[in-house]
Amino acid sequence: MAIGLKLRNLLYVIHTVPPERLAALLPAGIDLDLRDTPAGPRAFLATVTLESGAAFPYILSGFRQVNYRVYVRHASEPGVLFIRSWVSARADAAVLSLAIPTEHATVELAIDNAERPYARYQVEAQSGDHRLHLEATAEPRDSYPGFASAAEAVHFLTHRLNGFAAGAHPKSGLSVIRVSHSAMDPMPARVLSATADQWTSAGILTPAEVAQPWAALIQPETQFDMNLPEKIG
């Protein structure tokens, strides 16, 4: 069964790190999707915030969400590994927790389009002791180190049609959510300030690194069709 989701105001905040920082997060069968950059091989992680309307069929009512994800491969398939997901609606968080690690959280988005589209995009979210703060602005950008073109970078960062998740118990294994969506054409953005305890408390990023991401992108809207999770070997 496919679940259709209309997603709006997607903000991708991308960081790159040496691969060894993420090794402990990888379940068996999952490898980092590395890129050669001027600083050497780098792994990619993303903090993604968004708003979702009600899903069809109507098992989800609409919510705001924060995804913490790592760019990975399983065999030859590129995708993302979901590390954590925060969802603003308690019932929707419970449903999504059946597929990926999800918890209920406060997630507030404020967007200012008065002067120009996404002149200001601000996120304030909290789950337990972990807090996320992001403030970004749409801003032109021409190049992405490690990629031949901006189009190649955008495709790598946004066109991920496999979402992997590991169960909390070792015997629960690995699952994948397969999605389909049109190729995105996001606006480049610049992050003005950022705090992300989910990454800093795990020792993945320092506070200074959080505040200076490698890239940011804003996609105003896209349609996602998402299949139910499948167990994989």
Secondary structure, DSSP 8 states (H G I E B T S, - for coil): -EEEEEEEEEEEEEEEE-GGGTGGG--TT-EE--EEETTEEEEEEEEEEEEE---BSSS---EEEEEEEEEEEETTEEEEEEEEEEESSHHHHHHHTTTS-EEE-EEEEEEE-SSSTTSEEEEEEEETTEEEEEEEEE------TTSSSHHHHHHHHH---EEEEE-SSGGG-EEEEEEE------EEEEEEEEEEHHHHTTTSS-HHHHTS-SEEEEEEEEEEEEE--EEE-
